[in-house]
Amino acid sequence: MTDSATLAEEREQLFKDLLSGKTPKRVPVSNPATLEYAIQYYGEDLATAQWDVPSLEPILDKFCQDFPTDTTPIGSLRLPAYYQILGSKAIVMGSGGFMQHPEVMGLLAEEYDDFIAAPYDFIVDTVLPRLYTELDAEPSHKAMTLAKALKAQQDDYGYLGQIRSRINAKHGLTAPMVALTEAPFDFMADFLRSFKGISSDVRRHPDKVVAACEAVLPLMVKKGKLPVPGALGFSFIPLHMAPYMRNKDFEKFYWPTFKKLVEELVAMGQNVQLFVESDWMRYLDYLNELPENTIMRFEYGDPKLVADKLGKKHILSGFYPVTILQTGTKEQCVDKAKELMDILAPTGKYWFQADKSIISTDAEGKVAENLFAVLDYTMNNGSY
Amino acid sequence: MVDSQVLKQAVGDLDEEAVLKMLDEFIATNPNGEEANKVVNACQQGMAIVGDLYEEGEYFVGDLIFAGELLSTAIDKLKPVLGGDHTGNVAKIVLGTVEGDLHDIGKNIFGSMAEAAGFEVVDLGIDVPASAFVEKIKEVKPDIVGMSGVLTLALDAMKGTVDAIKTAGLRDDVKIIIGGNPVTEDACKQIGADAFTTNAAEAVKTCQGWVK
């Protein structure tokens, strides 16, 4: 077996163990910096490169060479072609080339009843044309646009998949499969009612919000299902609204359908990874109720407290504050990694990922230097 | 006449139904501008209660957003009876989400709370290049510049914007506050801002401290 094949096998075993709740041989490490960062780090234009998928291969190759970790450092890259063909308002490119999700509203407050009665039909007929302006057209034009967009999406992501396989084979990386979904309340906020809209709805139309979350739950379960049952991978659920709600609102609107979502996905034999965005410290007891071996990547909070409360049951990750790479010295950056390793590795189920993704380079190049030092440390000192 | 204390408390409680009912009854009495200003004032004091409850951990961001909605509905209702006789503004703030970033929720919360506290807010919107900040500062001569961002790339854009303000020779004319998910004390120092925050209510207090 080649060296890279042996490496790939070892790394796959790390994740097999981690996801099944066994303590792996060492702490698996993922790069906090994404392909967007790499594109800029190697001097390419982010906006242009995302249109030219084959151009990403040498970039990813160099990135894996220069910053070795266990997984493919692609991140949740959103390739722009199909968004543009659809006239997307929900995912838009910013002036620096980074694709992001602005505040949008696909459902009006007075439409809740229709939505609740048939959420899938309502999304297809009403929400999609609002959020994707090119679908707001005659059926023939709509069909053609959708066909073009899906062709572009399959071409781009298909090619990216091939790149990933080649790079993984070359560098001996592992890439757990991912299916993205959202907590029902977050889906209602992010794509249907907007942050502002849902924040008013919980006071003005509480019963409808509850009913709408229940109505979209089956869609969210379906979206989170891995394409290959039993494959090494997880449903990825980036959590959004809970930290911005009062506890009693969280209990009523957010938690019931979110918990059901995770339980249903786990019942299908999958792992679930949560990106625990913002500060969830007041909800730790709830998180503890989720099925065993849920991966929780934290953005903020007290790692000691989290290790004590959740470390026996769940797989912990996150916390490493990437802004320190821009503001700190190399020593401070490595010390921080060591501190987290000392707190979280003793749980036996720790995966090194950062609190946020690094998506852009800094003018002075400090991030790259510090990042290298931190990854070098974590890859070589991750004993449990 | 409205009982200012009751109205203030209803705004603080975010009891929309009660607030709107009181305002409708008030408007039906055909009040003059001075009376209307007192009512606006009570609403603003109610927003201060909201800010305090937020800092105490009783309210969260979603409640602040709803408070902003409630206040703008209230002011819209009162506009016809307010006439031109509006309360004097404390000071001016030029506000925007920095270049490369499209997120505006935090910025909008801060903007509406600052307005409620009597600031005049000039909102440049999202993905605002440094040059647009500089132009607007020259034009409206604000006391304070507020920069917002959610993505980590915003830190670099904030630094670029402060540098551009310095280059334009305007840095000493304004106080600069940065806000949003990635800001920290160290980032604030590197960027060269005067204050940083992840808390809109606290930010309004900082701004009030500057223009006392």
Interface residues (C-beta under 8 A of the other chain):
Chain A: V92 G94 S95 G96 F98 Q100 H101 P102 E103 F195 K196 I198 S199 S200 V202 R203 R204 M241 P243 Y244 M245 R246 D249 S278 P321 V322 T323 I324 Q326 T327 G328 K356 S357 I358 I359 S360 D362 A363
Chain B: L14 E16 E58 Y59 F60 V61 G62 D63 I65 F66 E69 E99 G100 D101 L102 H103 D104 I105 N108 I126 D127 P129 L151 T152 L153 L155 D156 A157 K159 N181 P182 T184 D186 A187 K189 Q190
